[in-house]
């Protein structure tokens, strides 16, 4: 015993154990009181975790034994455990209630409640759940992803119970405990509303969904091999109608993609790279047009097409030598021979919406205001100011559609702040809502008092768009916002803003303002010049614009709906726009220009080579209808790409319009607000919200129904927003959607998140990209294993080009990654490459 004590004295003191020792009592000291902190420390979280884990493990074992015994002895114990009068009281009368369950009466009752009164045989899933949770708590080892295990278990509980209930409904049997009360009742309900056939389809879907979730089953159809083109075939059978022409960026007269030109020209021209010569004779091809054929060229064809179409197609120059030498001289020659490039010829038959699709509201001419109303308001203003010894030298009225501006010139010596403080008194005397004092009016030596009209005039979108000011406007992105307080039409340029932040309480006109913005751009721009990216978290505000998907909308490759409502897709789309922004800046750098307007002008003048990746760049307008919802659900994942776009995207034609009904500082953060100099505020509920959106008050004093303040930096303008109703928007979108459009919406660059990027470079023939072989030939032809080459020549996003390069490495066509150097190309000619590709296809 003494040896043990000596050994303990020599061991180092554990600080945790030392803290639990009772302090030694000195002579004269009293015994310490009970320390509550020591008791709490004893029952620390680590001990509770271990006890809980041990309890759950034992409980899972207890349930497993009880459930197994119940399956074997349920008939013998049914009369005891199923007695509704006895209930759990039979525990206290064990002698008269004998059961055969291995765990006695308690085990029989617990198993009966779980299986018979619960989920049936699926209750064994509870054993699995309690074991996984207990194991994790006790040993700090996670066997499975706990949230996923819980989700899958709940899904399986319901599905298995309903399945057994459905199967047992076809038989007369006592084994209904396999489905449990939950399975039987749900099955009866489904049979009542769907019938047994409908219930069978629901269960089939549940089974397939489980298989996809667990094993990620692929549903693939056998791929069709494309029919090889025979140059000896009759060219009359070659389809000349091309649905999608937006991808073409050739500076030559016929707006056909390169692949279709190669079908029409003898294949020998592809192998022989001849230097471009302006005197090259065109090849005339005569073919019978298919039914409904429309030829689109850079030359106007006035006469109707006959049975045969003589079409002159100039062979494009060799890709690498098109613009060598004197580029300016060559571009001038191209413009002289072919004319400037016209992007609108992709959809030359497109007609913008006509003005008759819009309705007229109110009087489209002069504003009608009762003169007596003006006179009464003047008297009341002068009288109210006179009560406070404020003299007025002159007062003038400017009549607007909803508000009348009274300009007063105070007498000398009157302080402006004194008039500003009488805002509420003037509102009381006029018995009006939304009095707003501007002291002083910028650029004038007067003080303005805005008073709402008793009978406000509605400003129709038709009156704005039909005006000479809008029709003759040369702005890049004209926005017909409405009329000013002096009844003048106000048109802003989104390209100069360059981004717009909108806010307003529910029902004050924010959605109408978004519709007005969209409609004014649809009336002014061609589909080749403008694309919208629409984000609608509420899922109902922008659905009407789905009809113009193939004309004006942009989306990610593979997305079904162009109106983005899912938060994850919003994040991917914003990051895709960032990729598009970076790609456009690279194009601007190569073209040696500073902004989109200069770049497109240079491309129209044929001074940029499409074979080097250059293309006509349309404006892209991103519209987010309810930004607060995105910030609440995604936060930084949304804020970061929006801040990048707001800071950098103005020069390359990407503009943002963000709307929210909650302009609080945690939604409109400082980073976002700093890059949105243009703000549009409808009526808000408090002065704080007004200062958040406008950096000044006033939005809380608006009268609603489209009354708004527009801040463009230094100026603050009060406008009445143009009204466009839902039926009008529907007519416009139907008119545009009924016309021939592109084959699909405009495709943004592909974006794959970190969790979706392929990490393995092993070649799998079944998963190879559809453009794998074309990329392989491109690499071998140029003898340059570069991802940027694939990206530039094939017009692909960086992520997709990188995956193709990984597949080429796995297939043994290029060597491994070597830093900044291009990869080694392992095949010297296309003949040996074709043999290698055929072997790969045979393995597949």
Rosetta blueprint (number, residue, H / E / L):
1 X L
2 X H
3 X H
4 X H
5 X H
6 X H
7 X H
8 X H
9 X H
10 X H
11 X L
12 X L
13 X L
14 X L
15 X H
16 X H
17 X H
18 X H
19 X H
20 X L
21 X L
22 X L
23 X L
24 X L
25 X L
26 X L
27 X L
28 X L
29 X L
30 X L
31 X L
32 X L
33 X L
34 X L
35 X L
36 X H
37 X H
38 X H
39 X H
40 X H
41 X H
42 X H
43 X L
44 X L
45 X H
46 X H
47 X H
48 X H
49 X H
50 X H
51 X H
52 X H
53 X H
54 X H
55 X H
56 X H
57 X H
58 X H
59 X H
60 X H
61 X H
62 X H
63 X H
64 X H
65 X H
66 X H
67 X H
68 X H
69 X H
70 X H
71 X H
72 X H
73 X H
74 X H
75 X H
76 X H
77 X H
78 X H
79 X H
80 X H
81 X H
82 X L
83 X L
84 X L
85 X L
86 X L
87 X H
88 X H
89 X H
90 X H
91 X H
92 X H
93 X H
94 X H
95 X H
96 X H
97 X L
98 X L
99 X L
100 X L
101 X L
102 X L
103 X L
104 X H
105 X H
106 X H
107 X H
108 X H
109 X H
110 X H
111 X H
112 X H
113 X H
114 X H
115 X H
116 X H
117 X H
118 X H
119 X H
120 X H
121 X H
122 X H
123 X H
124 X H
125 X H
126 X H
127 X H
128 X H
129 X H
130 X H
131 X H
132 X H
133 X H
134 X H
135 X H
136 X H
137 X H
138 X H
139 X H
140 X L
141 X L
142 X L
143 X L
144 X L
145 X L
146 X H
147 X H
148 X H
149 X H
150 X H
151 X H
152 X H
153 X H
154 X H
155 X H
156 X H
157 X H
158 X H
159 X H
160 X H
161 X H
162 X H
163 X H
164 X H
165 X H
166 X H
167 X H
168 X H
169 X L
170 X L
171 X L
172 X L
173 X L
174 X L
175 X H
176 X H
177 X H
178 X H
179 X L
180 X H
181 X H
182 X H
183 X H
184 X H
185 X H
186 X H
187 X H
188 X H
189 X H
190 X H
191 X H
192 X H
193 X H
194 X H
195 X H
196 X H
197 X H
198 X H
199 X H
200 X H
201 X H
202 X H
203 X H
204 X H
205 X H
206 X H
207 X H
208 X H
209 X H
210 X H
211 X H
212 X H
213 X H
214 X H
215 X H
216 X L
217 X L
218 X L
219 X L
220 X L
221 X L
222 X L
223 X L
224 X L
225 X L
226 X L
227 X L
228 X L
229 X L
230 X L
231 X L
232 X L
233 X L
234 X L
235 X H
236 X H
237 X H
238 X L
239 X L
240 X L
241 X L
242 X L
243 X L
244 X L
245 X L
246 X L
247 X L
248 X L
249 X L
250 X L
251 X L
252 X L
253 X L
254 X E
255 X L
256 X L
257 X L
258 X H
259 X H
260 X H
261 X H
262 X H
263 X H
264 X H
265 X L
266 X L
267 X L
268 X H
269 X H
270 X H
271 X H
272 X L
273 X L
274 X L
275 X L
276 X L
277 X L
278 X L
279 X L
280 X L
281 X L
282 X L
283 X E
284 X E
285 X E
286 X E
287 X E
288 X E
289 X L
290 X L
291 X L
292 X L
293 X L
294 X L
295 X L
296 X L
297 X E
298 X L
299 X L
300 X L
301 X L
302 X L
303 X L
304 X L
305 X L
306 X L
307 X L
308 X E
309 X E
310 X E
311 X E
312 X E
313 X E
314 X L
315 X L
316 X L
317 X L
318 X L
319 X H
320 X H
321 X H
322 X L
323 X L
324 X L
325 X L
326 X L
327 X H
328 X H
329 X H
330 X H
331 X H
332 X H
333 X H
334 X H
335 X H
336 X H
337 X H
338 X H
339 X L
340 X L
341 X L
342 X L
343 X H
344 X H
345 X H
346 X H
347 X H
348 X L
349 X L
350 X L
351 X L
352 X L
353 X L
354 X L
355 X H
356 X H
357 X H
358 X L
359 X L
360 X L
361 X L
362 X L
363 X L
364 X L
365 X L
366 X L
367 X L
368 X L
369 X L
370 X L
371 X H
372 X H
373 X H
374 X H
375 X H
376 X H
377 X H
378 X H
379 X H
380 X H
381 X H
382 X H
383 X H
384 X H
385 X H
386 X H
387 X H
388 X L
389 X L
390 X L
391 X L
392 X E
393 X E
394 X E
395 X E
396 X E
397 X E
398 X E
399 X E
400 X L
401 X L
402 X L
403 X E
404 X E
405 X E
406 X E
407 X E
408 X E
409 X E
410 X E
411 X L
412 X L
413 X L
414 X L
415 X L
416 X H
417 X H
418 X H
419 X H
420 X H
421 X L
422 X L
423 X H
424 X H
425 X H
426 X H
427 X H
428 X H
429 X H
430 X H
431 X L
432 X L
433 X L
434 X L
435 X L
436 X E
437 X E
438 X E
439 X E
440 X L
441 X L
442 X L
443 X L
444 X L
445 X L
446 X L
447 X E
448 X E
449 X E
450 X E
451 X E
452 X E
453 X L
454 X L
455 X L
456 X L
457 X L
458 X L
459 X L
460 X E
461 X H
462 X H
463 X H
464 X H
465 X H
466 X L
467 X L
468 X H
469 X H
470 X H
471 X H
472 X L
473 X L
474 X L
475 X L
476 X L
477 X L
478 X E
479 X E
480 X E
481 X E
482 X E
483 X E
484 X E
485 X L
486 X L
487 X L
488 X L
489 X E
490 X E
491 X E
492 X E
493 X E
494 X H
495 X H
496 X H
497 X H
498 X L
499 X L
500 X E
501 X E
502 X E
503 X E
504 X L
505 X L
506 X L
507 X L
508 X L
509 X L
510 X H
511 X H
512 X H
513 X H
514 X H
515 X H
516 X H
517 X H
518 X H
519 X H
520 X H
521 X H
522 X H
523 X H
524 X H
525 X L
526 X L
527 X L
528 X L
529 X L
530 X E
531 X E
532 X E
533 X E
534 X E
535 X E
536 X L
537 X L
538 X L
539 X L
540 X L
541 X L
542 X L
543 X H
544 X H
545 X H
546 X H
547 X H
548 X H
549 X H
550 X H
551 X H
552 X H
553 X E
554 X E
555 X E
556 X E
557 X L
558 X L
559 X L
560 X L
561 X L
562 X L
563 X L
564 X E
565 X L
566 X L
567 X H
568 X H
569 X H
570 X H
571 X H
572 X H
573 X H
574 X H
575 X H
576 X H
577 X H
578 X H
579 X H
580 X H
581 X H
582 X H
583 X H
584 X H
585 X H
586 X H
587 X H
588 X H
589 X H
590 X H
591 X H
592 X L
593 X L
594 X L
595 X L
596 X H
597 X H
598 X H
599 X H
600 X H
601 X H
602 X H
603 X H
604 X H
605 X L
606 X L
607 X L
608 X L
609 X L
610 X H
611 X H
612 X H
613 X L
614 X L
615 X L
616 X L
617 X L
618 X L
619 X E
620 X E
621 X E
622 X E
623 X E
624 X E
625 X L
626 X L
627 X H
628 X H
629 X H
630 X H
631 X H
632 X H
633 X H
634 X L
635 X L
636 X H
637 X H
638 X H
639 X H
640 X H
641 X H
642 X H
643 X H
644 X H
645 X H
646 X H
647 X H
648 X H
649 X H
650 X H
651 X H
652 X H
653 X L
654 X E
655 X E
656 X E
657 X E
658 X E
659 X E
660 X E
661 X L
662 X L
663 X L
664 X L
665 X L
666 X L
667 X L
668 X L
669 X L
670 X H
671 X H
672 X H
673 X H
674 X H
675 X L
676 X L
677 X L
678 X E
679 X E
680 X E
681 X E
682 X L
683 X L
684 X L
685 X L
686 X L
687 X H
688 X H
689 X H
690 X H
691 X H
692 X H
693 X H
694 X H
695 X L
696 X L
697 X L
698 X L
699 X H
700 X H
701 X H
702 X L
703 X L
704 X L
705 X L
706 X L
707 X E
708 X E
709 X E
710 X E
711 X E
712 X L
713 X L
714 X L
715 X L
716 X E
717 X E
718 X E
719 X E
720 X E
721 X E
722 X L
723 X E
724 X L
725 X L
726 X H
727 X H
728 X H
729 X H
730 X H
731 X H
732 X H
733 X H
734 X H
735 X H
736 X H
737 X H
738 X L
739 X L
740 X L
741 X L
742 X L
743 X L
744 X L
745 X L
746 X E
747 X E
748 X E
749 X L
750 X L
751 X L
752 X L
753 X L
754 X H
755 X H
756 X H
757 X L
758 X L
759 X L
760 X L
761 X L
762 X L
763 X L
764 X L
765 X H
766 X H
767 X H
768 X L
769 X L
770 X L
771 X L
772 X H
773 X H
774 X H
775 X H
776 X H
777 X H
778 X H
779 X H
780 X H
781 X H
782 X H
783 X L
784 X L
785 X E
786 X L
787 X H
788 X H
789 X H
790 X H
791 X H
792 X H
793 X H
794 X H
795 X L
796 X L
797 X L
798 X H
799 X H
800 X H
801 X H
802 X H
803 X H
804 X H
805 X H
806 X H
807 X H
808 X H
809 X H
810 X H
811 X L
812 X L
813 X L
814 X E
815 X L
816 X L
817 X L
818 X E
819 X L
820 X L
821 X E
822 X L
823 X E
824 X L
825 X E
826 X L
827 X L
828 X L
829 X L
830 X H
831 X H
832 X H
833 X H
834 X H
835 X H
836 X H
837 X H
838 X H
839 X H
840 X H
841 X H
842 X H
843 X H
844 X L
